[in-house]
Amino acid sequence: MLRTVRKTVGGALALLCLASTLVMAQSQGQKMICMQVDGKGNCTAGAGTDGKEITVVGENIARYEPMICVNRGYMINCEPAGTK
C-alpha cells in the first residue's frame, strides 16, 4: 500500500516538473518584425518592441513580416509568427 502511494506521488511530481519545464520553454519566444532580408528570402535583421534592430537568423521570412524569435545563446533564431 505504501509503495503504491509513493509511486503515485512520485509520478505526479515528475509530471508537474515536466509540464513546468515545457511552459517555461514556450514563454521564451519574443515577437519581432523582420526589417532586412538577404536576396534569398531569409531575414537577417529584426526589430523588437523597443524599435532597436538586431541581427537574427530566419529562413523564408519576408520583410516586415511578424516573427517569433528565440535566443539560442549563440544566435537568435526566428520563425514566422503563423507557424507556432
C-alpha positions as CSV (number, residue, x, y, z in Angstrom):
1,M,0.0,0.0,0.0
2,L,2.7,2.5,1.0
3,R,4.7,1.6,-2.1
4,T,1.7,2.3,-4.3
5,V,1.2,5.7,-2.7
6,R,4.9,6.6,-3.2
7,K,4.8,5.6,-6.9
8,T,1.7,7.7,-7.5
9,V,3.1,10.8,-5.7
10,G,6.4,10.4,-7.5
11,G,4.8,10.1,-10.8
12,A,2.6,13.1,-10.2
13,L,5.7,15.2,-9.2
14,A,7.6,14.1,-12.2
15,L,4.7,15.1,-14.5
16,L,4.4,18.5,-12.8
17,C,8.2,19.1,-13.3
18,L,7.9,18.2,-17.0
19,A,4.9,20.4,-17.5
20,S,6.5,23.4,-15.8
21,T,9.6,23.0,-17.9
22,L,7.6,22.9,-21.2
23,V,5.7,26.1,-20.1
24,M,8.9,27.9,-19.4
25,A,10.4,26.9,-22.7
26,Q,7.4,28.2,-24.6
27,S,7.4,31.6,-22.9
28,Q,10.9,32.5,-24.1
29,G,9.9,33.5,-27.6
30,Q,9.9,37.2,-28.4
31,K,7.7,38.8,-31.1
32,M,9.7,40.8,-33.6
33,I,9.3,42.3,-37.1
34,C,11.7,41.4,-39.9
35,M,13.4,44.6,-41.1
36,Q,16.0,43.3,-43.5
37,V,16.3,40.3,-45.8
38,D,19.0,38.9,-48.0
39,G,18.5,38.1,-51.6
40,K,17.3,34.6,-50.8
41,G,14.3,35.3,-48.7
42,N,16.0,34.9,-45.3
43,C,15.6,37.5,-42.6
44,T,18.9,39.0,-41.4
45,A,17.7,41.8,-39.0
46,G,14.7,42.2,-36.8
47,A,13.3,44.9,-34.6
48,G,11.6,44.3,-31.2
49,T,9.0,46.4,-29.4
50,D,11.7,48.9,-28.4
51,G,12.5,49.6,-32.1
52,K,16.1,48.5,-31.9
53,E,17.4,46.4,-34.8
54,I,19.4,43.2,-34.0
55,T,20.9,40.5,-36.2
56,V,18.8,37.4,-36.4
57,V,18.6,34.2,-38.5
58,G,15.2,33.5,-40.0
59,E,14.5,31.3,-43.1
60,N,11.7,32.1,-45.5
61,I,10.6,35.3,-43.8
62,A,9.6,38.3,-45.8
63,R,10.4,41.9,-45.0
64,Y,8.0,43.5,-42.4
65,E,6.6,40.0,-41.6
66,P,6.0,39.3,-37.9
67,M,8.1,36.5,-36.4
68,I,8.8,34.7,-33.1
69,C,12.5,34.7,-32.1
70,V,14.3,32.6,-29.5
71,N,17.8,33.4,-28.2
72,R,19.8,30.1,-28.6
73,G,22.9,31.5,-26.9
74,Y,25.0,31.6,-30.0
75,M,22.4,33.1,-32.4
76,I,18.8,34.4,-32.4
77,N,16.7,32.0,-34.4
78,C,13.4,33.2,-35.8
79,E,10.3,31.6,-37.4
80,P,7.3,33.2,-39.0
81,A,4.7,34.0,-36.4
82,G,2.0,32.0,-38.1
83,T,3.8,28.7,-37.7
84,K,3.6,28.4,-33.9
